[in-house]
Amino acid sequence: MPSTALASLLDYVKLNDRVCPLPDYWEGLCKILRRKAKEDGVSAPSNPLILAAWWVSSNPEKTARLQDHIQYAEARGVLAEVDGFLRGLREANWHHLLD
């Protein structure tokens, strides 16, 4: 069962038909995760679906990858930092279902 903080963030990122952060912001999120992985000496999470992958991946794939990144953040103890990062994005910094 996910923690309350995890469930809250997973719900938040789906509001307003959000799919994932736009590429520059998604890369910013992943920098947090990669830094933590390096500090802990563990494998980094999967790359965000940006650059060429942006155009060939579906919205459900992007949503699933973002959820993986959020779950990774919880497992590595940086969920609060990731939560602050994602909630700090403006609505215009998100890719939406209708974009």
MDAnalysis code that builds the backbone (N, CA, C; Angstrom):
import MDAnalysis as mda
import numpy as np

u = mda.Universe.empty(297, n_residues=99, atom_resindex=np.repeat(np.arange(99), 3), trajectory=True)
u.add_TopologyAttr("name", ["N", "CA", "C"] * 99)
u.add_TopologyAttr("resid", np.arange(1, 100))
u.add_TopologyAttr("resname", ["MET", "PRO", "SER", "THR", "ALA", "LEU", "ALA", "SER", "LEU", "LEU", "ASP", "TYR", "VAL", "LYS", "LEU", "ASN", "ASP", "ARG", "VAL", "CYS", "PRO", "LEU", "PRO", "ASP", "TYR", "TRP", "GLU", "GLY", "LEU", "CYS", "LYS", "ILE", "LEU", "ARG", "ARG", "LYS", "ALA", "LYS", "GLU", "ASP", "GLY", "VAL", "SER", "ALA", "PRO", "SER", "ASN", "PRO", "LEU", "ILE", "LEU", "ALA", "ALA", "TRP", "TRP", "VAL", "SER", "SER", "ASN", "PRO", "GLU", "LYS", "THR", "ALA", "ARG", "LEU", "GLN", "ASP", "HIS", "ILE", "GLN", "TYR", "ALA", "GLU", "ALA", "ARG", "GLY", "VAL", "LEU", "ALA", "GLU", "VAL", "ASP", "GLY", "PHE", "LEU", "ARG", "GLY", "LEU", "ARG", "GLU", "ALA", "ASN", "TRP", "HIS", "HIS", "LEU", "LEU", "ASP"])
u.atoms.positions = np.array([
    [0.854, -1.185, 0.000],
    [0.000, 0.000, 0.000],
    [0.897, 1.245, 0.000],
    [0.658, 2.158, -0.927],
    [1.512, 3.352, -0.978],
    [1.309, 4.247, 0.240],
    [2.365, 4.957, 0.590],
    [2.267, 5.915, 1.686],
    [1.289, 7.017, 1.302],
    [0.826, 7.742, 2.296],
    [-0.079, 8.859, 2.043],
    [0.588, 9.903, 1.150],
    [1.858, 10.197, 1.412],
    [2.578, 11.196, 0.614],
    [2.712, 10.740, -0.836],
    [3.013, 9.466, -1.030],
    [3.140, 8.939, -2.388],
    [1.796, 8.994, -3.104],
    [0.756, 8.522, -2.455],
    [-0.577, 8.530, -3.067],
    [-1.011, 9.952, -3.410],
    [-0.731, 10.888, -2.517],
    [-1.095, 12.282, -2.753],
    [-0.390, 12.841, -3.980],
    [0.903, 12.569, -4.110],
    [1.647, 13.082, -5.255],
    [1.204, 12.401, -6.546],
    [0.968, 11.099, -6.504],
    [0.496, 10.401, -7.701],
    [-0.850, 10.957, -8.155],
    [-1.711, 11.311, -7.216],
    [-2.988, 11.937, -7.566],
    [-2.760, 13.340, -8.136],
    [-1.871, 14.083, -7.514],
    [-1.606, 15.463, -7.937],
    [-1.130, 15.525, -9.389],
    [-0.225, 14.652, -9.769],
    [0.344, 14.739, -11.120],
    [-0.681, 14.383, -12.203],
    [-1.827, 13.834, -11.833],
    [-2.875, 13.507, -12.806],
    [-3.923, 14.617, -12.944],
    [-3.893, 15.606, -12.041],
    [-4.884, 16.682, -12.095],
    [-4.814, 17.419, -13.422],
    [-5.936, 17.961, -13.838],
    [-6.003, 18.789, -15.053],
    [-5.528, 18.053, -16.300],
    [-5.715, 16.736, -16.328],
    [-5.301, 15.905, -17.471],
    [-3.804, 15.972, -17.746],
    [-2.998, 16.116, -16.677],
    [-1.545, 16.115, -16.844],
    [-1.068, 14.722, -17.242],
    [-0.020, 14.701, -18.064],
    [0.631, 13.449, -18.475],
    [1.990, 13.344, -17.788],
    [2.804, 14.378, -17.950],
    [4.154, 14.410, -17.397],
    [4.673, 15.843, -17.538],
    [5.761, 16.158, -16.853],
    [6.365, 17.481, -17.082],
    [6.893, 17.568, -18.519],
    [6.940, 18.775, -19.039],
    [7.581, 18.975, -20.338],
    [9.054, 18.582, -20.233],
    [9.690, 18.250, -21.351],
    [11.035, 17.665, -21.311],
    [12.065, 18.366, -20.431],
    [12.218, 19.658, -20.516],
    [13.235, 20.336, -19.698],
    [12.979, 20.141, -18.202],
    [11.718, 20.155, -17.823],
    [11.366, 20.014, -16.407],
    [11.473, 18.558, -15.965],
    [11.139, 17.642, -16.853],
    [11.276, 16.220, -16.525],
    [12.751, 15.880, -16.330],
    [13.606, 16.465, -17.150],
    [15.046, 16.265, -16.975],
    [15.486, 16.823, -15.624],
    [14.930, 17.956, -15.215],
    [15.243, 18.518, -13.899],
    [14.862, 17.574, -12.772],
    [13.710, 16.947, -12.898],
    [13.286, 15.950, -11.914],
    [14.294, 14.797, -11.870],
    [14.690, 14.329, -13.023],
    [15.604, 13.184, -13.072],
    [16.991, 13.522, -12.544],
    [17.390, 14.765, -12.613],
    [18.668, 15.161, -12.011],
    [18.641, 14.923, -10.504],
    [17.511, 15.194, -9.877],
    [17.365, 14.921, -8.441],
    [17.537, 13.423, -8.186],
    [16.880, 12.611, -8.999],
    [16.923, 11.153, -8.812],
    [18.323, 10.596, -9.091],
    [18.976, 11.100, -10.137],
    [20.332, 10.616, -10.454],
    [21.337, 11.004, -9.370],
    [21.189, 12.215, -8.851],
    [22.075, 12.657, -7.766],
    [21.943, 11.727, -6.567],
    [20.724, 11.393, -6.216],
    [20.489, 10.521, -5.066],
    [21.027, 9.113, -5.342],
    [20.829, 8.623, -6.539],
    [21.348, 7.302, -6.896],
    [22.863, 7.275, -6.774],
    [23.513, 8.333, -7.238],
    [24.972, 8.411, -7.145],
    [25.420, 8.451, -5.689],
    [24.737, 9.261, -4.864],
    [25.066, 9.329, -3.431],
    [24.940, 7.972, -2.761],
    [23.905, 7.221, -3.145],
    [23.636, 5.920, -2.524],
    [24.386, 4.766, -3.185],
    [25.039, 5.033, -4.310],
    [25.758, 3.979, -5.016],
    [24.841, 2.918, -5.599],
    [23.678, 3.362, -6.079],
    [22.717, 2.423, -6.669],
    [22.436, 2.833, -8.114],
    [21.721, 1.978, -8.809],
    [21.367, 2.268, -10.196],
    [20.419, 3.450, -10.275],
    [20.642, 4.265, -11.272],
    [19.752, 5.402, -11.530],
    [18.443, 4.884, -12.108],
    [17.396, 5.670, -12.013],
    [16.119, 5.252, -12.598],
    [16.196, 5.285, -14.124],
    [15.171, 4.759, -14.741],
    [15.060, 4.823, -16.201],
    [15.067, 6.280, -16.642],
    [15.567, 6.518, -17.824],
    [15.599, 7.877, -18.350],
    [14.188, 8.401, -18.597],
    [14.014, 9.706, -18.520],
    [12.712, 10.260, -18.881],
    [12.493, 10.080, -20.378],
    [11.249, 10.064, -20.779],
    [10.932, 9.886, -22.197],
    [10.961, 11.254, -22.885],
    [12.190, 11.730, -23.111],
    [12.396, 13.031, -23.741],
    [13.270, 12.841, -24.974],
    [13.623, 13.914, -25.615],
    [14.398, 13.900, -26.860],
    [13.651, 13.049, -27.890],
    [14.298, 12.119, -28.559],
    [13.621, 11.318, -29.584],
    [12.503, 10.468, -28.985],
    [12.680, 10.014, -27.743],
    [11.664, 9.173, -27.107],
    [10.350, 9.926, -26.895],
    [10.419, 11.247, -26.786],
    [9.211, 12.061, -26.589],
    [8.217, 11.811, -27.727],
    [8.724, 11.750, -28.940],
    [7.862, 11.678, -30.122],
    [7.349, 10.277, -30.407],
    [8.012, 9.263, -29.897],
    [7.589, 7.892, -30.205],
    [6.895, 7.206, -29.032],
    [6.835, 7.853, -27.892],
    [6.162, 7.247, -26.742],
    [4.749, 7.831, -26.605],
    [3.848, 6.981, -26.152],
    [2.455, 7.392, -25.980],
    [2.275, 8.127, -24.652],
    [1.157, 8.803, -24.522],
    [0.861, 9.455, -23.251],
    [0.802, 8.459, -22.092],
    [0.163, 7.292, -22.260],
    [0.182, 6.320, -21.158],
    [1.602, 5.862, -20.781],
    [2.486, 5.737, -21.762],
    [3.871, 5.364, -21.464],
    [4.570, 6.471, -20.681],
    [4.327, 7.712, -21.056],
    [4.923, 8.842, -20.338],
    [4.401, 8.902, -18.905],
    [3.101, 8.714, -18.740],
    [2.508, 8.714, -17.400],
    [3.097, 7.598, -16.547],
    [3.221, 6.415, -17.111],
    [3.773, 5.277, -16.369],
    [5.223, 5.534, -15.967],
    [6.010, 6.129, -16.862],
    [7.413, 6.409, -16.542],
    [7.511, 7.448, -15.427],
    [6.658, 8.485, -15.480],
    [6.654, 9.476, -14.413],
    [6.280, 8.823, -13.082],
    [5.298, 7.948, -13.080],
    [4.920, 7.241, -11.858],
    [6.082, 6.401, -11.339],
    [6.817, 5.756, -12.239],
    [8.010, 4.998, -11.839],
    [9.021, 5.918, -11.158],
    [9.208, 7.102, -11.714],
    [10.168, 8.050, -11.136],
    [9.726, 8.496, -9.740],
    [8.438, 8.719, -9.572],
    [7.927, 9.129, -8.261],
    [8.087, 7.987, -7.252],
    [7.813, 6.775, -7.659],
    [7.995, 5.624, -6.770],
    [9.471, 5.414, -6.435],
    [10.328, 5.642, -7.395],
    [11.770, 5.569, -7.157],
    [12.162, 6.603, -6.106],
    [11.609, 7.801, -6.228],
    [11.908, 8.869, -5.262],
    [11.521, 8.447, -3.846],
    [10.378, 7.807, -3.722],
    [9.977, 7.350, -2.388],
    [10.952, 6.295, -1.863],
    [11.293, 5.346, -2.710],
    [12.192, 4.263, -2.304],
    [13.575, 4.788, -1.907],
    [14.027, 5.880, -2.515],
    [15.354, 6.434, -2.249],
    [15.326, 7.526, -1.180],
    [14.142, 7.851, -0.660],
    [14.061, 8.818, 0.425],
    [14.077, 10.275, -0.014],
    [13.742, 10.541, -1.281],
    [13.711, 11.920, -1.763],
    [12.319, 12.326, -2.260],
    [11.304, 11.646, -1.746],
    [9.949, 11.956, -2.190],
    [9.566, 13.394, -1.852],
    [9.936, 13.875, -0.684],
    [9.575, 15.248, -0.305],
    [10.205, 16.258, -1.268],
    [11.447, 16.030, -1.670],
    [12.114, 16.941, -2.611],
    [11.436, 16.882, -3.980],
    [11.117, 15.689, -4.437],
    [10.447, 15.519, -5.725],
    [9.046, 16.119, -5.673],
    [8.361, 15.927, -4.558],
    [7.030, 16.505, -4.381],
    [7.103, 18.031, -4.516],
    [8.044, 18.635, -3.832],
    [8.198, 20.085, -3.917],
    [8.528, 20.548, -5.319],
    [9.374, 19.786, -5.995],
    [9.747, 20.134, -7.368],
    [8.516, 20.099, -8.276],
    [7.769, 18.992, -8.232],
    [6.630, 18.839, -9.127],
    [5.495, 19.808, -8.800],
    [5.231, 20.012, -7.525],
    [4.170, 20.954, -7.153],
    [4.579, 22.404, -7.425],
    [5.873, 22.634, -7.586],
    [6.362, 23.970, -7.893],
    [6.292, 24.331, -9.366],
    [6.003, 23.342, -10.213],
    [5.897, 23.623, -11.650],
    [4.608, 24.383, -11.933],
    [4.680, 25.299, -12.862],
    [3.471, 25.976, -13.329],
    [2.699, 25.019, -14.230],
    [1.430, 25.260, -14.399],
    [0.609, 24.391, -15.260],
    [1.166, 24.347, -16.682],
    [1.734, 25.458, -17.133],
    [2.307, 25.523, -18.484],
    [3.560, 24.663, -18.630],
    [4.117, 24.175, -17.523],
    [5.310, 23.329, -17.565],
    [4.977, 21.843, -17.698],
    [3.700, 21.539, -17.837],
    [3.222, 20.154, -17.943],
    [2.725, 19.864, -19.353],
    [2.922, 18.624, -19.776],
    [2.291, 18.107, -20.995],
    [0.930, 17.548, -20.549],
    [-0.121, 17.902, -21.288],
    [-1.481, 17.482, -20.957],
    [-2.033, 16.570, -22.053],
    [-3.053, 15.826, -21.708],
    [-3.659, 14.898, -22.667],
    [-4.069, 15.583, -23.967],
    [-4.507, 16.795, -23.913],
    [-5.006, 17.478, -25.104],
    [-3.953, 18.313, -25.821],
    [-2.714, 18.258, -25.363],
    [-1.639, 19.053, -26.001],
    [-1.283, 18.460, -27.354],
])
